[in-house]
Amino acid sequence: MTQAASHVPATAAQARDRVSDLLKAHPGPVEAMKLTDALLITSELVTNAHRHTDGLIDFSARVTGNRLTLLVEDASPDHPVTASRHGPGDVGGYGWPMVRQLATSVTIVPTARGGKAISVTLDLM
């Protein structure tokens, strides 16, 4: 059974709400930490698209079996980067490594619109 939510959220909070609602409606079990991971990943991806690109173009979330798949498309062809060094007072650069560590898999592909689509899967159990 596949459940899906598709909408271009204006904020990371709207995206988190959609993913939360989707996972709460999922008939199978979702570990509490996996719900937290899913919301953190969602927040990071959408925030980064708003902050570091010309904007979020597409967003979707679907659950198939016990796996959540998030797709975030933005207008920039540039891949996310990890800050190589952090000094006192530096802000940012931690989200992308967190996404990669928490996710089961991450894929980035160029889009026909000239940007990129980031697909993240997360096992829910």
Secondary structure by P-SEA (a helix, b strand, c coil): cccccccccccaaaaaaaaaaaaaaccccccaaaaaaaaaaaaaaaaaaacccccccbbbbbbcccbbbbbbbccccccccccccccccccccccaaaaaaaccbbbbbbccccbbbbbbbbccc
